[in-house]
């Protein structure tokens, strides 16, 4: 949680104190060939196929409860994210800056121009990280997932796909939906458990 708190405070300060194009250009300009390959690979942490693969692996190999939670958080947050994208219809950096010589993009990654807000990859990455943090007992795994989620958010700006405010809200949305799912699971799960304890399967009303 401390990692997310630092991320949230730092990004919030930049979002609310710096024009969105200026903050984008600042991050996007700090590029290097090694970082190009690194972030083009790491950004897949927020890709839907990867997240659902993690959910399937957890479901069959480690914990059905966590596998279902990962899938539910991804699908739920993703649906809301899609609705928000179509509602705001915000343009992406390439729409404004494609002809700017300083604009950094990668030839092997296609650029999108529309439906920027919020960042879907960032939403999915933080939904996954928070689900692991809330449901898994492996704190090292949760911490690593949170670091990867923050780097995924950063990668979306570095790769020229999003402005920082798209990423900022995506992280809040993904984290918030996972927390909501955890609260609902805790409430209804405990309620179901209490009922099963009160009326065991062998007991007929």
C-alpha positions as CSV (number, residue, x, y, z in Angstrom):
1,X,0.0,0.0,0.0
2,X,2.9,2.4,0.7
3,X,4.1,2.0,-2.8
4,X,0.7,3.0,-4.2
5,X,0.6,6.0,-1.7
6,X,3.9,7.3,-3.0
7,X,2.8,6.8,-6.6
8,X,-0.5,8.5,-6.0
9,X,1.0,11.6,-4.2
10,X,3.8,12.0,-6.7
11,X,1.5,11.7,-9.8
12,X,-1.2,13.9,-8.2
13,X,1.3,16.7,-7.6
14,X,2.5,16.6,-11.2
15,X,-1.0,16.3,-12.7
16,X,-2.4,19.3,-10.7
17,X,0.6,21.5,-11.0
18,X,1.8,21.0,-14.6
19,X,0.0,21.4,-17.9
20,X,-0.7,17.9,-19.3
21,X,1.3,18.4,-22.5
22,X,4.3,19.7,-20.6
23,X,4.3,16.7,-18.2
24,X,3.8,14.3,-21.1
25,X,6.8,15.8,-23.1
26,X,9.0,15.8,-20.0
27,X,8.4,12.0,-19.5
28,X,8.3,11.1,-23.2
29,X,11.6,12.9,-23.9
30,X,13.6,10.9,-21.4
31,X,14.0,8.0,-23.7
32,X,16.8,5.5,-24.6
33,X,16.9,2.5,-26.9
34,X,17.2,0.1,-23.9
35,X,14.2,1.7,-22.2
36,X,12.2,1.4,-25.5
37,X,12.6,-2.3,-25.4
38,X,12.1,-2.5,-21.7
39,X,8.9,-0.5,-21.5
40,X,7.4,-2.0,-24.7
41,X,7.7,-5.4,-23.0
42,X,6.7,-4.3,-19.5
43,X,3.6,-2.4,-20.6
44,X,2.1,-5.9,-21.4
45,X,1.6,-6.3,-17.6
46,X,-1.6,-4.3,-18.1
47,X,-2.7,-6.1,-21.3
48,X,-6.0,-8.0,-20.9
49,X,-4.6,-11.3,-22.4
50,X,-1.8,-11.3,-19.8
51,X,-4.1,-10.5,-16.9
52,X,-6.5,-13.2,-17.8
53,X,-3.6,-15.7,-18.3
54,X,-2.5,-14.8,-14.7
55,X,-6.1,-15.4,-13.5
56,X,-6.2,-18.8,-15.2
57,X,-2.9,-19.9,-13.8
58,X,-3.9,-18.9,-10.3
59,X,-7.3,-20.6,-10.7
60,X,-5.8,-24.0,-11.7
61,X,-2.4,-23.9,-10.0
62,X,-2.6,-21.9,-6.8
63,X,-5.9,-20.5,-5.6
64,X,-9.4,-20.5,-7.2
65,X,-10.5,-17.6,-5.1
66,X,-7.6,-15.4,-6.2
67,X,-8.0,-16.5,-9.8
68,X,-11.7,-15.6,-9.8
69,X,-10.9,-12.3,-8.0
70,X,-8.3,-11.3,-10.7
71,X,-10.7,-12.1,-13.5
72,X,-13.6,-10.3,-11.8
73,X,-11.6,-7.2,-11.0
74,X,-10.2,-7.1,-14.6
75,X,-13.6,-7.5,-16.3
76,X,-15.5,-5.2,-14.0
77,X,-12.9,-2.4,-14.1
78,X,-12.5,-2.9,-17.8
79,X,-16.2,-2.5,-18.5
80,X,-16.4,0.7,-16.6
81,X,-13.2,1.9,-18.2
82,X,-14.7,1.3,-21.7
83,X,-17.8,3.3,-20.8
84,X,-15.7,6.2,-19.5
85,X,-13.5,6.1,-22.7
86,X,-16.6,6.4,-24.9
87,X,-18.1,9.0,-22.7
88,X,-15.2,11.4,-22.5
89,X,-13.8,10.6,-26.0
90,X,-10.5,12.3,-25.1
91,X,-7.7,12.5,-27.6
92,X,-4.3,10.9,-27.0
93,X,-0.9,12.6,-27.3
94,X,-0.4,11.5,-30.9
95,X,-3.5,13.4,-31.9
96,X,-1.9,16.6,-30.8
97,X,1.9,16.0,-31.1
98,X,2.4,13.4,-33.9
99,X,4.1,16.0,-36.1
100,X,6.2,17.4,-33.3
101,X,9.9,16.3,-33.9
102,X,10.3,15.7,-30.1
103,X,7.5,13.2,-30.0
104,X,8.9,9.8,-29.1
105,X,7.2,6.7,-30.4
106,X,8.2,3.2,-31.3
107,X,7.9,1.9,-34.9
108,X,6.8,-1.6,-33.7
109,X,4.0,-0.3,-31.5
110,X,1.0,1.2,-33.2
111,X,-0.2,4.5,-31.9
112,X,-3.8,5.2,-30.9
113,X,-5.3,8.7,-31.3
114,X,-8.6,8.5,-29.4
115,X,-10.3,7.1,-26.3
116,X,-7.5,8.2,-24.0
117,X,-9.2,8.7,-20.7
118,X,-8.7,6.6,-18.6
119,X,-5.8,4.4,-19.5
120,X,-7.0,0.8,-19.9
121,X,-3.6,-0.8,-19.4
122,X,-3.0,1.2,-16.2
123,X,-6.5,0.3,-14.9
124,X,-5.9,-3.4,-15.5
125,X,-2.4,-3.3,-14.0
126,X,-3.5,-1.7,-10.8
127,X,-6.6,-3.9,-10.6
128,X,-4.3,-6.9,-10.8
129,X,-1.8,-5.6,-8.3
130,X,-4.4,-4.6,-5.7
131,X,-6.2,-7.9,-6.1
132,X,-3.0,-9.7,-5.3
133,X,-2.3,-7.4,-2.4
134,X,-5.8,-7.9,-0.9
135,X,-6.2,-11.6,-1.5
136,X,-2.7,-13.2,-1.5
137,X,-0.7,-14.0,1.6
138,X,2.5,-13.6,-0.4
139,X,3.5,-10.0,0.3
140,X,6.6,-10.2,-1.8
141,X,4.4,-11.1,-4.8
142,X,2.0,-8.3,-4.1
143,X,4.8,-5.8,-3.7
144,X,6.4,-6.8,-7.0
145,X,3.0,-6.6,-8.7
146,X,2.5,-3.1,-7.3
147,X,5.9,-1.9,-8.6
148,X,5.1,-3.4,-12.0
149,X,1.8,-1.6,-12.0
150,X,3.5,1.7,-11.4
151,X,6.0,1.1,-14.1
152,X,3.2,0.1,-16.5
153,X,1.5,3.4,-15.8
154,X,4.7,5.2,-16.5
155,X,5.3,3.2,-19.7
156,X,2.0,4.4,-21.1
157,X,3.3,8.0,-21.1
158,X,6.8,7.0,-22.1
159,X,5.5,5.1,-25.1
160,X,3.4,8.1,-26.3
161,X,0.0,6.4,-25.7
162,X,-1.4,8.5,-22.8
163,X,-1.2,11.7,-20.9
164,X,-0.3,11.5,-17.2
165,X,-3.9,12.3,-16.1
166,X,-5.2,9.3,-18.1
167,X,-2.7,7.1,-16.2
168,X,-3.4,8.8,-12.8
169,X,-7.1,8.2,-13.0
170,X,-6.6,4.7,-14.4
171,X,-4.5,3.7,-11.4
172,X,-7.2,5.0,-9.0
173,X,-10.0,3.3,-10.9
174,X,-8.2,-0.1,-11.0
175,X,-7.3,0.1,-7.3
176,X,-10.7,1.3,-6.3
177,X,-12.6,-1.4,-8.2
178,X,-10.4,-4.2,-6.7
179,X,-11.0,-2.8,-3.2
180,X,-14.8,-2.7,-3.9
181,X,-14.7,-6.3,-5.1
182,X,-12.7,-7.3,-1.9
183,X,-15.3,-5.6,0.3
184,X,-18.2,-7.3,-1.5
185,X,-16.4,-10.6,-1.3
186,X,-15.7,-10.2,2.4
187,X,-19.3,-9.2,3.2
188,X,-21.1,-11.9,1.1
189,X,-18.4,-14.5,1.7
190,X,-18.6,-14.1,5.5
191,X,-22.4,-14.1,5.3
192,X,-22.4,-17.3,3.3
193,X,-19.9,-18.8,5.8
194,X,-22.1,-17.8,8.8
195,X,-25.1,-19.4,7.2
196,X,-23.2,-22.7,6.4
197,X,-22.1,-22.8,10.0
198,X,-25.6,-22.2,11.3
199,X,-27.2,-24.7,8.9
200,X,-24.7,-27.5,8.0
201,X,-25.3,-29.4,4.8
202,X,-26.6,-32.4,6.8
203,X,-29.2,-30.2,8.6
204,X,-32.5,-29.8,6.9
205,X,-34.8,-26.9,7.9
